[in-house]
Amino acid sequence: MPAFRPRYLLALAAVLALTAGQTATAASAQDSSAAALREVMFVGNNWDGTADVIGSSGDFARIGRVNVIPDKAERLAEINADPIKWIYFMAIRNSVGEGHDQFVDDMYSTPDGRWMVVSRPSFADVVSIDLATGTINWRFPVAGYRADHMAVSPDGARVAVSASTAGKVQVLDIGTGKELGSFATGDKPHENIFTKDGKYIWNMAIGDVTTSLDDPAWDWTKGDRHITVVDAATFKQVKVIDMRSRLDAVGLKDFSDAVRPAVFAPDESKLYFQVSFFNGFLEYDVAADRITRVKTLPKNPATGEDRTTWVNDSRHHGISMNPSGTRLCVAGTMDDYATVVDRATLRQGPLVAASKPYWATVSGDGRDCVISESGADQVTAVDFATGEKTVSVRVGDHPQRVRLAHVPADWRGPSAS
């Protein structure tokens, strides 16, 4: 075997050192990239057309604000030039909007934290907004005339949006806004949920919530309301669940079958959901395909019993569960409270006073339930362990959806704002 000359040994050492340095640099860059993102919460201020960005836990302090309708003048000009679009725009304002335009329903961040993706009901679209500049990256007009709830896939690559007047859900590439596929639903698709493995999408259609035919005897006039489960890769229908027969089977013939917000247990064996007009929630066994428990929550004596005065057929709208699956948190929208419920016993905790709470989600650290108080323009955290309020933070006009998200660690707001 030939002997190595010193210069070869030196060259080999240099190569090894360089390779190690490159590996270390790459690892350092990855660590730096991961460290450069901050977990936050997006709060959609529906009537403002803004989204507040707040801390995801602790004091939930406000970090910045994003204008989600930077193209407002252009969109209004487009609507005013089209009589059909104008009619729907005004109908949204005067019905589900309670006299206001609906500028932001739902929002998520892209995986790299650079963009916010927003559904805008009155503009019937989904847009991607650059969080650094506040400008629009892409815009996707949904089918029909109104965009509603969204859901993001577990890998953050796709976003599903309910095109509520078209009776379908459209799934978009979150980076490009390109439509990847769609699927038909019942009337007025609403809530969307990806299963945690990303294989399925559950959509809940709530029917027409704007009519005054709210008596149980007229429930059939509200339209075709059911849960549609599809394959998230092919968008082919896997199952349809009509809660009407399941409700009837447990003696709840006067209950609406319009499934509103819902949340899975951690193992996805049970679904907990709210229905129109009901002060409480129901438990559904997925494998057994039946309702197993019903929890009725207190009525606020100050809440009138005239159903036509309840916003969009809601009574309670907003439900979440802590990460361990031991506690549920419910937003009692028309009853002006939120409460934590023990999942095993269904025993409720204190009723935390809140002004028209519209949504419930979970803090980044899993300790708190965070509700949006649309009547008080604030978000409030409720401790899952004690059921007591911990803090409230002021936000914009009529906060509704609240979602966990990520932004650059040093972000304080778009430079263009």
N, C-alpha and C positions, 0 to 999 in steps of 0.2 A: 504494500500500500504506500503510495507516495506521501511524503511528509508535507503538511500544510505550511506554506510560507507565512511569515508574520503579516504581510499585507492582506493575504486572504482572510486571516483571522480577524484583522481589524475591519475589513469590509463586511464580513459576516456579522460581527458585533454591531456595526453601524446599521445594517439592514434590520437586525432584530430589534435594535433600539427604536428605529424609525417605525417599524410595524407596531411595536408596543405603544409608541407615542400616538400613532394614528388610531389604534384601538381605544386608547384612553381618551383621546380627543373626541371620538365618535360617541363613546359612552357618556362623556361629560356633556356633549351637545344634547344627547337624549335626555339626560337628567335636567339640563338647563331648560330644555323645551317643556318638560313636564312641570318643572318648578315655576315656569313663567305663566302658568294659568292659575286663576283664582276661581274657586267655586262661589257662585252667587245665586240669587233668585231673581228672575224676571217677573215683574208685576205689570200686567196689561191694564192700562187706564183707558177703558173702552170709549168713554165720551170725550176724553182729551185728545186721543190719538197719540198717546205717549206710552212709553214703558219705563218704569223705574227699575233700577238695578240696585238691589240691597244685599247685605251680607246674608249668607245662607244659614247662619246659626248665631248664637250669642245674643248680641244686642240688635242684630238685623239692621244695622245702620245703613242709611241710604248712601250709595256710592256715586251714582250718576243717573242721567235721564236720556232717553233716546226718542227723537221725534220719528214715529213710524209712518207718518204721512207727508214726507218731504215733497211728494208729487201731488199734493192735494189739489192745487189749481188745475193741473192737467187732467186729473181724474174727474173733477167736477165739470170741466168743459166737455169732456167726453160723454158724461152722463146727461148733461143738459142738451146735447145734440142728438140724443137717441130717446124718443118718447117712451119706449118700453123700459129701457134702463132707468129713466127718470121715475116712472111709475113704481118700479120695484124699490128704488132708492128711497122714495117718500114713504112707501109702505113699511119698509124696515124702520124708518125714523118714527112713524106713528103707531107702530105695533110693538114688536119685540124691543125696539130702542127706547120705549117709554118717552117719546118726544125728542130723542137725541139720535144723532148719527152713531153708528157702531163702527169704530175705526180700528179696534184691535180685539180679537177674540182670544187667540192663542199664540204662543211664541216659544221657540227653542233656540239654543245656540248650536252652531256647527261644532264638530269634534275638536277643531283647532282653536275654538273660542274667538275667531275673527269676525264671524257674522251672526246676526240674529235673523231668524226666519219667522215671519208673522203672517197670520191669516187675518184679513180685513173684511168683515161682513158687508159693510155698506159699499165697498169697492169691488166685492166679489172676486177677490184675488188672494194670492200668497206672494209675498215679496221677501227678498233677502237683502238685509241692510248691513253695510260695512260698519262695524262698531268703531273703527278708527275715524272715519270721515262722515258718517251719517248718510251716505249716499246709497242708492239702490243698485245692487249687483245684478239681480234678475227679477222679473215679474212673471207670474203665471196666473192668467185669468181662469178661474174655475168654470166648470160647466154650470149653466144657469145663472142665477143672479145673487147668490149669497154664499160666502165662505163661513165655515163654523169651526167646531173643535178639530184639533189635530192630535197626532201621536207621532213620536219619533221612534224608529227602530232601535233595538238595544245597541247596535254598533254605530248609531248616529248617522248612518249613511242615507236613510230614507225618511221621508215625512209623509204621513197620510192625512188628507184633509177631507172633511165632509163638505160636499157641494149640496147644501141643504135643499135648494129648490129643484135640483136635478135628480134627486134620489139615487145618488152614487157617491162613492169615495174614490178620490184620485190619489195615487201614490207617486211622489216626486223624488228625484235625485236631489238631495239637500244641497249639493254643491253647484249644480247647474240649473236646477229648476225644470229639468226635462221630465215629462210624464213617463213613468215606467210601466204604468198599467192602471186599471180601475176595476171596480166591481159594483154591481147593483145592490141596493139596500131597500129597506122599507121606506115609507114616507118620512121626509125630513130627518136624514141621518144626523146624528148628534155626536155622542161620545165615541172615541176610538181607543182601543187598547191593543198593543202588541204583547204577545206572550213573551215571557222573559228569555226564551230561547230564540225568539225572532221568527218562529215558524208560522205563526198564525196572527191574524188581525181579527179582533172582535169589534163589530160596530153595533151601536144601539140607535134605532130609529124611533123618534118620539112622536111622530105625527104632527098634526096641526095644533099648535099651542096658542093660536091667536084668536080663535073663535070664542064666543060666549056660551057655547053649548057645553057647559062644564059639569052639569048634573050627571051622575053615574048612568042614568037612563039614556043619555045621549052620547055615551062614551064611544059607541061604534062609529060616530060621525068623524072621529078624530083621524081616521085613516089607518093604513097598514103599518102596525108597529111591531117590530120584532128584532131580535138579535141575529145578525148575519156573521158567521165565522167563515173566513176564507184562508186559503193557503197563501202566505205572504210572498211566495216566490212566483206562483203561477196566477194568483188572484182568482182561482177557481173556488167556487162555493164548497165548503166542507159540511156545514150544518146550518140550519135555521132553527132558532128557538123562539117560539111564540109563547110569551109568559101568560097569555090569556088562559089556556088550558091548565097550566101549572098553578095559577092563582085559583081557578075554579076548583081544582082538586083538593085544595086545603081550605075551602070555604070562603075565599076572598073574592066573591063574585062582584062586589061593588068597587073593588080596587081597579085603578087604571093599569093597563099593561104597558104603559110608556116607560121604559127603563131609562132613568136619568144617569147621573154620575154613578160609577161602580168601581170596585177595587177587588182584586184577587187576594186571597191568602197567599203567603209566601210560597207554598207548594202548589198553588193554583188548583187545589181540589175544591175550594169553595169560592163563590162569587158573592160579594155583598153589594147590594144595589138599592137605589132609591127609585120610587115611581112618582108620577105626577099626583099632586094633591095630598100625599100622605106624609104625616109627621112621624117619620121613622125610617126603617130600612128592612130588607129581607135577606135571608141567607139561602143561597142556591147551591146544592150539591151537583157538581159538574158531571161526575161519573154516573150518579143515580138519576140525573136529569129531573130533579124535583126540588121544590122549595122545602127547606127543612125547619127554618125558624123565622119568626117575625118579631121585630122589636118596635113597639110603639113608644114614641118619646112624648114628653109633655107638650101640651098646647099652651101658647101664651094667651092668657085671658084677654089681652088687648088686641089680639089678632081677630078680625072679623071672620065670620063663617061664610061670607059670600065668596064663593070660589072665583067669581069673575074679577075680583079685586086682587087676586094673587098673581104675581108677575109670571107670565108665560107658563101658566099651569103648575108652577112650582109650589111646594110648601117647604120642603127641605131640598137643598141643592148643593152638594159638596160632601164627599166622604173620602177618608184616607185611613191608612193603617200603619202602625209603627213597624220598623223592619223585622222585629221578632214575631210579629203577628199576634201579639197578645192584647192590643188595644186598637179600637176604632175611634175615629174622630168624625163628628157629624156637624155640618153647618145647617142650622135650623133657620133657613133663609127668611121665611115669612113670620117666624116666631121670635126672631131677633135674639138668638143665642147660639152658642156652640157648646158641645159637650163631648167628653171622652167616655167610651163604653168599653167595659171589660168583655173581650170576645168570648171567653169561656162561659161566663154567667149571664152576659148581656145586662149586667148591672151598670147603670149610668152614673157618672160622676157629677160634680157641680155644673149648674147651668151658667155658663160664662156669658154675660150680657154682650151682645154684638149687634151692630146696626146693618140689617140686611146682608148677612154673610153669604157670599156667593160661591165660594170655593174652599176646599180644604186640601192641603198637601203636607208633606213631611219635610222637616228641616234637614240640612245637610248632615248633621250629626245624629239624626234620628231621634232626638230627645223631645222635640216639640211638634205639635200640629200647628200649621200656619194657615190662617183663614184670611180671606179678603173681605173687609167690611165695606161693601159698596155704598152703603148709606152714610158712612162717616169718612170716606176717603182715607182709609188706613188699613194696614195689615196688622194682625194680632197673633202672637204666639201663645199657645196653650200647652203646658207641660203634660206629656203623655202619662207620666208617673202619678202626678197629683191631681190632674184635671183643672189646675188653676192657671189663670192668665199670668204670663211672665212679662210681656212688653208689647207695646203698640208703636208703630212707625207710620208717620204721615206719608202718603203718596198722592197720586193725581186723582182726577175726577172719575169716579165710578170704577174702582179696581175690580177685576173679575178673575181671570185666570192667573195663577201663580205657579211658576215652573222652576225647578232647579236647572242651572246652566253654568257655563264657564266663560270667563272673559280674561284678557291679558292681565297679569298681576298688577301692572301699574295703570290700568285703565281708570279714567275718571269721567269719561264722557266723550262723545264724538267731537273732533276738532271743529267741525262745521256748525255745531249747535250754538 
